[in-house]
Amino acid sequence: MIQNNEINLIPQKIIADKKKIEDKFNLAKAIFLDIFFVFYSIIVVQRAIYLKFILDKSDLPFSWHQIFTVFLVSIFIGTFWALSKTSLSCKLFGIANDNKTTKWTVEIFAWFLFNITFIAGWIVTKISIVSIFSSEGIHGAERLFGAMFHPQMGIFDDSLFAMIETIYIALIATLISIPPTLILSFFTARNLMKDNKISFAVYYILRIILNFVRSIEPLIWAIIFSVWVGIGPFAGMIALLVHTIASNAKLYSEAIEGIEQGPVEAISATGANKIQVVWHAVVPQIVLPFLSFTIYRWDINVRMATIIGLVGGGGIGTMLMQYQGLAKWREVGLIILMIAFVVWIMDYISAKIREAIY
């Protein structure tokens, strides 16, 4: 027979085994992240800082052999570093040794990463204070700002219609996104999908797809759909719709993951099924955050709808691109003023609505 003390040890053993598996999984992730950190550091220091800035070599030849050599070195250093459990990645995943070596290693390497990234960014973006105060640049700025204070009112009607079109592009994209986003948010909430392996697999697959979609900016989606369905407001609306679904699904799912578990456990204890638990325990807690996120997203979409017009997404952005290409700065001035005014109004209205909700 199994003694009582042995029975009590069973849950502890299960927890210990689970902890070991989790630590191994985190160590594997730390190894991959450390390999990336080392690879990134070598490439940035060698190519961006040393060759491009110090040696001033503007044309850097690309070499697969060199990249492969750096990658092999990164694998060796990153793997050894992670296995020592003193690396930045181990610290991030909570498996680092708690000693002075880890503390110094993490702090020094974190500052090193930050500094080389900042320096490389400065070099790549070609920051130049001289260009800002050059006579040619100042003359161009004076011409543009002067046009803003002397707008061409002859295109006011067309600009007003294009601005209304922009607002409706954002509005329709936001409204149509609500049903699919709601559905996806429940399937991408970890606390609702961790019950079994199948649901957890669905959770991970959807997360990967949405992360991919969200990583592509609406401007790129607008280019894709302009080729697909033709240039115009429909392409712009679909571009915003796709990006809104992916972005809001993340926000909604995080709101679901942050709910109080008490009501969920209480309703589950009554024998309610999954749908009943979600409807009675989850939905009441997320209605207000969902409304707030949706209104805020409409505000964002109004701004984005202006930008995607530059690549054929319709609305005021298309007009802005046309007149800018013709160097008609007074017309450009009027359009800029209209965009600024409408964005300010939309921002004020959405802020007031969110305040009223809460």
C-alpha positions as CSV (number, residue, x, y, z in Angstrom):
1,M,0.0,0.0,0.0
2,I,1.1,3.6,-0.6
3,Q,1.8,5.4,2.6
4,N,0.2,8.9,3.3
5,N,3.6,10.6,3.2
6,E,4.2,9.1,-0.3
7,I,0.8,10.3,-1.4
8,N,1.7,13.8,-0.3
9,L,5.0,13.7,-2.2
10,I,3.3,12.9,-5.5
11,P,2.0,16.5,-6.2
12,Q,5.4,17.9,-5.2
13,K,7.1,15.5,-7.6
14,I,4.8,16.5,-10.4
15,I,5.5,20.2,-9.7
16,A,9.2,19.5,-9.7
17,D,9.1,17.6,-13.0
18,K,7.1,20.4,-14.6
19,K,9.6,22.9,-13.3
20,K,12.5,21.0,-14.9
21,I,10.7,20.7,-18.2
22,E,9.9,24.5,-18.1
23,D,13.5,25.3,-17.3
24,K,14.8,23.2,-20.2
25,F,12.4,24.9,-22.5
26,N,13.5,28.3,-21.2
27,L,17.2,27.3,-21.6
28,A,16.6,26.4,-25.2
29,K,14.9,29.8,-25.8
30,A,17.8,31.5,-24.0
31,I,20.3,29.8,-26.2
32,F,18.6,31.0,-29.4
33,L,18.3,34.5,-28.1
34,D,21.9,34.6,-27.0
35,I,23.0,33.4,-30.4
36,F,21.0,36.3,-31.9
37,F,22.5,38.8,-29.5
38,V,26.0,37.8,-30.3
39,F,25.4,37.6,-34.1
40,Y,23.7,41.1,-34.0
41,S,26.5,42.6,-31.9
42,I,29.3,41.3,-34.2
43,I,27.5,42.4,-37.4
44,V,26.7,45.9,-36.0
45,V,30.2,46.5,-34.6
46,Q,32.0,45.2,-37.7
47,R,29.9,46.5,-40.5
48,A,28.0,49.6,-39.2
49,I,30.5,51.0,-36.8
50,Y,33.9,49.9,-37.9
51,L,33.6,49.6,-41.7
52,K,31.0,52.2,-42.4
53,F,31.8,54.8,-39.8
54,I,35.4,54.5,-38.8
55,L,36.8,53.4,-42.2
56,D,34.2,55.4,-44.1
57,K,33.4,52.6,-46.6
58,S,30.0,53.5,-48.0
59,D,29.7,50.5,-50.4
60,L,29.9,47.4,-48.3
61,P,30.0,44.1,-50.3
62,F,27.7,41.4,-49.1
63,S,29.4,38.1,-48.4
64,W,27.5,34.9,-47.5
65,H,30.8,33.3,-46.5
66,Q,31.5,36.1,-44.0
67,I,27.9,36.0,-42.6
68,F,28.1,32.2,-42.2
69,T,31.4,32.5,-40.3
70,V,29.9,35.1,-38.0
71,F,26.9,32.9,-37.5
72,L,29.0,29.9,-36.5
73,V,31.0,32.0,-34.1
74,S,27.7,33.3,-32.6
75,I,26.4,29.7,-32.2
76,F,29.5,28.7,-30.2
77,I,29.6,31.8,-28.0
78,G,25.8,32.1,-27.5
79,T,25.4,28.4,-26.6
80,F,28.3,28.4,-24.2
81,W,27.1,31.7,-22.6
82,A,23.6,30.5,-22.1
83,L,24.7,27.1,-20.7
84,S,26.7,29.0,-18.1
85,K,23.4,30.6,-17.0
86,T,25.1,34.0,-16.7
87,S,23.8,35.6,-19.9
88,L,21.2,38.4,-20.5
89,S,18.8,35.9,-22.1
90,C,18.9,33.6,-19.0
91,K,18.2,36.6,-16.9
92,L,15.2,37.5,-19.1
93,F,13.8,33.9,-18.9
94,G,14.4,33.7,-15.1
95,I,16.9,30.8,-15.2
96,A,20.1,32.8,-14.5
97,N,22.4,32.0,-11.6
98,D,22.0,34.5,-8.8
99,N,25.6,35.7,-8.3
100,K,27.9,38.7,-9.0
101,T,29.1,37.2,-12.3
102,T,25.6,37.2,-13.7
103,K,24.9,40.7,-12.4
104,W,28.0,42.2,-14.0
105,T,27.6,40.3,-17.2
106,V,23.9,41.2,-17.7
107,E,24.5,44.9,-16.9
108,I,27.6,45.3,-19.0
109,F,26.1,43.5,-22.0
110,A,22.8,45.3,-21.8
111,W,24.5,48.7,-21.9
112,F,26.7,47.4,-24.7
113,L,23.7,46.4,-26.8
114,F,22.0,49.7,-26.1
115,N,25.0,51.8,-27.0
116,I,26.0,50.0,-30.2
117,T,22.3,50.1,-31.3
118,F,22.1,53.8,-30.7
119,I,25.4,54.5,-32.5
120,A,24.5,52.3,-35.4
121,G,21.1,54.0,-35.6
122,W,22.8,57.4,-35.7
123,I,25.1,56.3,-38.5
124,V,22.4,54.6,-40.6
125,T,19.9,57.5,-40.3
126,K,22.7,59.9,-41.3
127,I,21.8,62.5,-38.7
128,S,23.1,65.9,-39.7
129,I,22.5,69.1,-37.7
130,V,24.1,71.0,-40.6
131,S,21.4,69.9,-43.0
132,I,18.7,71.2,-40.7
133,F,20.1,74.7,-40.7
134,S,21.3,74.8,-44.3
135,S,20.0,77.7,-46.4
136,E,18.3,75.4,-48.9
137,G,16.5,73.5,-46.2
138,I,15.3,76.6,-44.5
139,H,14.1,78.0,-47.7
140,G,12.1,74.9,-48.4
141,A,10.5,75.0,-45.0
142,E,9.7,78.6,-45.3
143,R,7.9,77.9,-48.6
144,L,5.9,75.1,-47.1
145,F,4.9,76.9,-43.9
146,G,4.2,80.0,-45.9
147,A,1.8,78.0,-48.1
148,M,0.0,76.7,-45.0
149,F,-0.9,80.3,-44.0
150,H,-2.0,81.1,-47.5
151,P,-4.0,78.0,-48.6
152,Q,-5.6,77.7,-51.9
153,M,-9.3,77.7,-51.1
154,G,-10.3,76.8,-54.7
155,I,-9.9,73.1,-53.9
156,F,-11.8,73.2,-50.6
157,D,-14.8,71.3,-51.8
158,D,-12.7,68.5,-53.2
159,S,-10.5,68.4,-50.1
160,L,-13.6,68.3,-47.9
161,F,-15.0,65.3,-49.8
162,A,-11.7,63.5,-49.7
163,M,-11.4,64.1,-45.9
164,I,-14.9,62.7,-45.4
165,E,-13.9,59.7,-47.5
166,T,-10.9,59.2,-45.2
167,I,-13.0,59.3,-42.1
168,Y,-15.4,56.7,-43.5
169,I,-12.6,54.5,-44.6
170,A,-11.4,54.4,-41.0
171,L,-14.9,54.0,-39.6
172,I,-16.0,51.1,-41.8
173,A,-12.7,49.3,-41.3
174,T,-13.1,49.6,-37.6
175,L,-16.8,48.5,-37.5
176,I,-16.3,45.5,-39.8
177,S,-13.3,44.4,-37.7
178,I,-15.3,44.1,-34.5
179,P,-17.0,40.6,-35.0
180,P,-13.9,38.7,-36.3
181,T,-11.7,40.4,-33.7
182,L,-14.0,39.4,-30.9
183,I,-14.0,35.7,-32.0
184,L,-10.2,35.7,-32.5
185,S,-9.5,37.3,-29.1
186,F,-11.1,34.4,-27.3
187,F,-9.1,31.9,-29.3
188,T,-5.9,33.8,-28.6
189,A,-6.3,34.2,-24.9
190,R,-4.0,31.8,-23.1
191,N,-6.1,31.4,-20.0
192,L,-9.0,30.2,-22.1
193,M,-7.1,27.9,-24.4
194,K,-4.7,26.1,-22.1
195,D,-7.1,23.2,-21.2
196,N,-5.9,20.7,-23.7
197,K,-3.2,20.3,-26.4
198,I,-5.5,20.9,-29.3
199,S,-6.8,24.2,-28.1
200,F,-3.3,25.2,-27.0
201,A,-2.0,24.4,-30.6
202,V,-4.8,26.5,-32.0
203,Y,-3.8,29.3,-29.7
204,Y,-0.2,29.2,-30.8
205,I,-1.0,29.0,-34.5
206,L,-3.4,32.0,-34.4
207,R,-0.9,34.0,-32.4
208,I,1.8,33.4,-35.0
209,I,-0.5,34.4,-37.8
210,L,-1.8,37.5,-36.1
211,N,1.8,38.6,-35.1
212,F,2.8,38.2,-38.8
213,V,-0.2,40.2,-40.0
214,R,0.4,42.9,-37.4
215,S,4.1,43.2,-38.2
216,I,3.2,44.4,-41.7
217,E,2.3,48.1,-41.6
218,P,-1.0,49.3,-43.1
219,L,1.0,51.2,-45.7
220,I,2.3,47.9,-47.1
221,W,-1.1,46.3,-46.9
222,A,-2.5,49.2,-48.9
223,I,0.1,48.6,-51.6
224,I,-0.9,44.9,-51.7
225,F,-4.6,45.5,-51.9
226,S,-4.2,48.4,-54.4
227,V,-2.7,45.8,-56.8
228,W,-5.4,43.3,-55.8
229,V,-8.6,45.3,-56.0
230,G,-7.4,48.4,-57.6
231,I,-6.5,51.9,-56.4
232,G,-9.1,53.6,-54.3
233,P,-10.9,53.8,-50.9
234,F,-11.8,50.0,-51.0
235,A,-8.1,49.0,-51.0
236,G,-7.4,51.4,-48.2
237,M,-10.4,50.1,-46.2
238,I,-9.3,46.5,-46.5
239,A,-5.7,47.4,-45.6
240,L,-6.9,49.1,-42.4
241,L,-9.3,46.2,-41.7
242,V,-6.7,43.5,-41.8
243,H,-4.3,45.4,-39.6
244,T,-7.0,46.4,-37.2
245,I,-8.2,42.8,-36.7
246,A,-4.6,41.7,-35.9
247,S,-3.8,44.6,-33.6
248,N,-7.1,44.6,-31.7
249,A,-7.1,40.8,-31.3
250,K,-3.9,41.2,-29.3
251,L,-5.3,43.9,-27.1
252,Y,-8.6,42.1,-26.6
253,S,-6.9,38.8,-25.8
254,E,-4.6,40.5,-23.3
255,A,-7.7,42.1,-21.6
256,I,-9.2,38.6,-21.4
257,E,-5.9,37.2,-19.9
258,G,-6.1,39.9,-17.2
259,I,-9.6,39.2,-15.9
260,E,-10.3,38.1,-12.4
261,Q,-10.4,34.3,-12.1
262,G,-12.8,34.2,-9.2
263,P,-16.0,34.5,-11.3
264,V,-14.6,32.0,-13.8
265,E,-13.9,29.4,-11.1
266,A,-17.3,30.0,-9.4
267,I,-19.3,29.5,-12.6
268,S,-17.2,26.5,-13.6
269,A,-17.9,24.9,-10.2
270,T,-21.6,24.9,-11.0
271,G,-21.0,22.6,-14.0
272,A,-21.3,25.2,-16.7
273,N,-19.8,24.4,-20.1
274,K,-17.1,26.5,-21.7
275,I,-19.4,28.8,-23.6
276,Q,-21.5,29.5,-20.5
277,V,-18.4,30.3,-18.5
278,V,-17.1,32.7,-21.2
279,W,-20.5,34.4,-21.5
280,H,-21.3,34.8,-17.8
281,A,-17.8,35.2,-16.3
282,V,-15.5,36.6,-19.0
283,V,-17.7,38.9,-21.2
284,P,-19.0,41.1,-18.3
285,Q,-15.4,41.9,-17.3
286,I,-14.2,42.8,-20.8
287,V,-17.0,44.9,-22.3
288,L,-15.6,48.3,-21.2
289,P,-12.0,47.6,-22.2
290,F,-13.2,46.3,-25.6
291,L,-15.2,49.5,-26.2
292,S,-12.3,51.6,-25.2
293,F,-9.8,49.8,-27.4
294,T,-12.2,49.9,-30.4
295,I,-12.8,53.7,-30.1
296,Y,-9.1,54.3,-29.7
297,R,-8.4,52.1,-32.7
298,W,-10.8,54.2,-34.8
299,D,-8.8,57.3,-33.8
300,I,-5.6,55.5,-34.9
301,N,-7.3,54.4,-38.2
302,V,-8.2,58.0,-39.1
303,R,-4.6,58.9,-38.9
304,M,-3.5,55.8,-40.8
305,A,-6.2,56.4,-43.5
306,T,-4.4,59.6,-44.3
307,I,-1.1,57.9,-44.8
308,I,-2.3,54.9,-46.9
309,G,-3.8,57.4,-49.3
310,L,-0.2,58.2,-50.4
311,V,0.0,54.7,-52.0
312,G,-3.4,54.6,-53.6
313,G,-5.6,53.9,-50.6
314,G,-8.0,56.7,-51.4
315,G,-9.0,59.7,-49.3
316,I,-7.2,62.9,-48.6
317,G,-3.8,61.2,-48.7
318,T,-4.1,60.6,-52.4
319,M,-4.9,64.3,-53.0
320,L,-1.9,65.3,-50.9
321,M,0.4,63.1,-52.9
322,Q,-0.9,64.5,-56.2
323,Y,-0.5,68.2,-55.3
324,Q,2.9,67.6,-53.6
325,G,4.1,65.9,-56.8
326,L,3.1,69.0,-58.8
327,A,4.8,71.3,-56.2
328,K,1.5,73.1,-55.6
329,W,2.4,74.2,-52.1
330,R,-0.7,76.3,-51.4
331,E,-2.9,73.4,-52.2
332,V,-0.7,71.2,-50.0
333,G,-1.0,73.8,-47.3
334,L,-4.8,73.6,-47.3
335,I,-4.8,69.8,-47.2
336,I,-2.3,69.8,-44.3
337,L,-4.5,72.2,-42.3
338,M,-7.6,70.1,-42.9
339,I,-5.8,66.9,-41.9
340,A,-4.5,68.5,-38.7
341,F,-7.9,70.0,-37.8
342,V,-9.8,66.7,-38.4
343,V,-7.3,64.6,-36.5
344,W,-7.4,67.0,-33.6
345,I,-11.2,66.9,-33.5
346,M,-11.3,63.1,-33.8
347,D,-8.7,62.8,-31.0
348,Y,-10.7,65.1,-28.7
349,I,-14.0,63.2,-29.4
350,S,-12.5,59.7,-28.9
351,A,-10.8,60.9,-25.6
352,K,-14.2,62.2,-24.3
353,I,-16.0,59.0,-25.3
354,R,-13.3,56.8,-23.5
355,E,-13.6,59.0,-20.4
356,A,-17.4,58.6,-20.4
357,I,-17.1,54.8,-20.7
358,Y,-14.9,54.6,-17.6
